[in-house]
Amino acid sequence: MKKILFSLFLLSVLFSATAQDNARKKARAAKMDVLESKMIYPLINAGKWSGVFPVKNPTEIPDQSMEYKLLFELLINNPDSISKDINHGITEICRIINLHVASGIPVKNIMPVIVVHGPALFSLYNNDNYKKKYKIDNPNISVINELIAKTGAKVIACGQAMAFLDVKPEDMIPEVKISITAITVLSNYGLKGYKLYSINEDRQ
């Protein structure tokens, strides 16, 4: 009898914890829906996580006359299960650029360089190769082309990573430049005064 009562007690605790967890998830989802509705996309819309929350009357304003040299090191790729989505790392790059534009920095003063290595290289596949790998169109191409068209962004692939992952130049979209290694791109642009943002973990 004691064993039955104890089992019933454990089941009730488990049920209560599951119900609380579901309630928290629903509350979080509802909050995110509200927050998402307030987001703006001042330059590029690369999905909801690239948005910016408007801030009224900020008291710290960046120098709008400076050149903002932004160096992005992109390493991550979406899991295969969400390969239909824009690479979360590319979305984060767009969010950072949107934050600069929202802060009043002229687009002409924003100079992005994106060096790509590791599994992020697959995001640069042309549509045919992306379809071969993931069975769907590459959702990253339009965003990358928009970044290049609107900001003059350079997208540079690491030749060492390409060799390791067996990615050939003709496998990628033609806008991609190729370096011998990401390391020299990072040191080259770092010594030119570019601010490094390392996009190396999936924050979604």
C-alpha positions as CSV (number, residue, x, y, z in Angstrom):
1,M,0.0,0.0,0.0
2,K,2.8,2.4,0.9
3,K,4.5,1.7,-2.5
4,I,1.2,2.5,-4.3
5,L,0.8,5.7,-2.4
6,F,4.4,6.7,-3.0
7,S,4.0,6.0,-6.7
8,L,0.9,8.1,-6.8
9,F,2.7,10.9,-5.0
10,L,5.6,10.8,-7.5
11,L,3.1,10.8,-10.4
12,S,1.4,13.9,-8.9
13,V,4.7,15.7,-8.5
14,L,5.7,14.8,-12.1
15,F,2.3,16.0,-13.4
16,S,2.5,19.2,-11.5
17,A,6.1,19.9,-12.7
18,T,5.1,19.2,-16.3
19,A,2.1,21.5,-16.1
20,Q,4.2,24.3,-14.6
21,D,6.8,23.8,-17.4
22,N,4.1,24.0,-20.1
23,A,2.7,27.1,-18.5
24,R,6.1,28.7,-18.4
25,K,6.7,27.8,-22.1
26,K,3.3,29.3,-23.1
27,A,4.0,32.5,-21.1
28,R,7.5,32.8,-22.7
29,A,6.0,32.3,-26.2
30,A,3.3,34.9,-25.5
31,K,5.9,37.3,-24.3
32,M,8.0,36.7,-27.4
33,D,5.0,37.3,-29.7
34,V,4.5,40.7,-28.0
35,L,8.2,41.6,-28.3
36,E,8.3,40.5,-31.9
37,S,5.4,42.7,-32.8
38,K,7.5,45.7,-31.6
39,M,10.6,44.9,-33.6
40,I,11.8,47.1,-36.5
41,Y,14.2,46.1,-39.3
42,P,16.0,49.3,-40.3
43,L,18.1,47.8,-43.1
44,I,17.7,44.1,-43.6
45,N,15.0,41.6,-42.5
46,A,16.7,38.3,-42.0
47,G,14.0,36.8,-39.8
48,K,12.6,37.9,-36.5
49,W,15.9,37.6,-34.6
50,S,17.5,40.2,-36.8
51,G,15.0,42.8,-35.5
52,V,15.7,45.7,-33.2
53,F,13.6,47.1,-30.3
54,P,13.0,50.8,-30.6
55,V,14.4,52.8,-27.7
56,K,12.9,56.2,-26.9
57,N,15.2,59.1,-26.2
58,P,18.6,57.3,-25.8
59,T,21.2,59.4,-23.9
60,E,24.3,57.7,-25.4
61,I,24.6,58.2,-29.2
62,P,27.5,56.8,-31.3
63,D,29.6,59.1,-33.4
64,Q,27.7,59.1,-36.7
65,S,30.6,60.6,-38.7
66,M,33.0,57.7,-38.0
67,E,33.6,54.7,-40.3
68,Y,32.3,51.5,-38.6
69,K,34.6,48.7,-39.7
70,L,32.9,45.5,-38.7
71,L,34.6,42.2,-39.0
72,F,32.5,39.1,-38.5
73,E,33.9,35.6,-38.0
74,L,31.1,33.2,-38.9
75,L,31.6,29.5,-37.9
76,I,28.1,28.2,-37.2
77,N,25.6,26.5,-39.4
78,N,22.0,25.5,-38.6
79,P,21.3,21.9,-37.7
80,D,20.1,19.8,-40.7
81,S,16.6,19.8,-39.2
82,I,16.2,23.6,-39.7
83,S,18.3,23.9,-42.9
84,K,15.2,25.6,-44.4
85,D,15.9,28.7,-42.2
86,I,18.4,31.4,-42.7
87,N,21.6,30.5,-40.9
88,H,21.2,31.9,-37.4
89,G,24.8,33.3,-37.6
90,I,23.9,35.3,-40.7
91,T,20.7,36.5,-38.9
92,E,22.9,37.7,-36.0
93,I,25.2,39.6,-38.4
94,C,22.2,41.3,-39.8
95,R,20.9,42.1,-36.3
96,I,24.3,43.8,-35.4
97,I,24.2,45.8,-38.6
98,N,20.5,46.8,-38.0
99,L,21.5,47.9,-34.5
100,H,24.1,50.3,-36.0
101,V,21.6,51.7,-38.5
102,A,19.0,52.1,-35.8
103,S,21.5,54.0,-33.7
104,G,21.7,56.6,-36.5
105,I,24.9,55.5,-38.2
106,P,24.7,56.1,-42.0
107,V,24.8,52.9,-44.0
108,K,27.6,54.4,-46.1
109,N,29.7,54.4,-42.9
110,I,29.2,50.7,-42.2
111,M,31.9,48.5,-43.7
112,P,31.2,44.8,-43.0
113,V,33.6,42.0,-43.8
114,I,32.4,38.5,-43.1
115,V,35.0,35.7,-43.0
116,V,33.4,32.2,-43.1
117,H,34.9,28.9,-42.1
118,G,33.8,25.6,-40.4
119,P,30.3,24.3,-41.2
120,A,29.1,27.8,-42.0
121,L,30.6,27.3,-45.4
122,F,27.6,25.2,-46.4
123,S,25.4,28.4,-46.1
124,L,27.4,29.8,-49.0
125,Y,26.5,26.9,-51.3
126,N,24.9,27.9,-54.6
127,N,21.3,26.7,-54.9
128,D,22.1,23.5,-56.8
129,N,24.6,22.3,-54.2
130,Y,22.4,23.3,-51.3
131,K,19.6,21.3,-52.8
132,K,21.8,18.3,-53.2
133,K,22.8,18.5,-49.5
134,Y,19.5,19.6,-47.9
135,K,16.8,18.9,-50.5
136,I,15.6,22.5,-50.4
137,D,16.5,25.9,-51.8
138,N,19.2,27.9,-50.0
139,P,17.5,30.5,-47.9
140,N,20.7,32.4,-47.3
141,I,21.4,33.5,-50.8
142,S,19.0,36.4,-50.9
143,V,20.1,37.7,-47.5
144,I,23.8,37.5,-48.5
145,N,23.1,39.3,-51.8
146,E,21.1,42.0,-49.9
147,L,23.9,42.5,-47.5
148,I,26.4,42.9,-50.4
149,A,24.0,45.2,-52.3
150,K,23.1,47.5,-49.4
151,T,26.4,47.7,-47.5
152,G,29.1,46.5,-49.9
153,A,29.9,43.7,-47.5
154,K,32.7,41.4,-48.4
155,V,32.1,37.6,-47.8
156,I,35.3,35.6,-47.6
157,A,35.6,31.9,-47.4
158,C,38.5,30.1,-45.6
159,G,40.5,28.0,-48.1
160,Q,41.7,25.7,-45.4
161,A,38.2,24.9,-44.2
162,M,37.1,24.4,-47.8
163,A,39.8,21.8,-48.3
164,F,38.9,20.1,-45.1
165,L,35.2,20.0,-45.9
166,D,35.7,19.3,-49.6
167,V,33.9,22.5,-50.7
168,K,35.1,23.8,-54.1
169,P,34.9,27.4,-55.3
170,E,32.3,26.4,-57.9
171,D,30.1,25.0,-55.2
172,M,29.5,28.4,-53.7
173,I,27.7,31.5,-54.8
174,P,29.9,33.6,-57.1
175,E,29.9,36.6,-54.8
176,V,32.2,34.8,-52.3
177,K,35.9,35.6,-52.2
178,I,38.4,33.0,-51.2
179,S,41.4,33.4,-48.9
180,I,44.1,30.9,-48.1
181,T,43.0,30.9,-44.5
182,A,40.5,32.7,-42.2
183,I,43.4,33.5,-39.9
184,T,45.1,35.9,-42.2
185,V,41.8,37.6,-43.0
186,L,41.2,38.2,-39.3
187,S,44.7,39.5,-38.7
188,N,44.7,41.6,-41.9
189,Y,41.4,43.4,-41.1
190,G,42.1,43.5,-37.4
191,L,45.3,45.4,-38.0
192,K,43.3,47.8,-40.2
193,G,41.1,48.7,-37.2
194,Y,38.1,46.4,-37.8
195,K,36.1,45.5,-34.8
196,L,35.8,41.7,-34.5
197,Y,32.5,40.0,-33.7
198,S,32.9,36.2,-33.4
199,I,29.7,34.4,-34.4
200,N,30.6,31.0,-33.1
201,E,27.6,29.7,-31.2
202,D,23.9,29.3,-32.0
203,R,22.1,31.7,-29.8
204,Q,18.6,30.7,-30.9
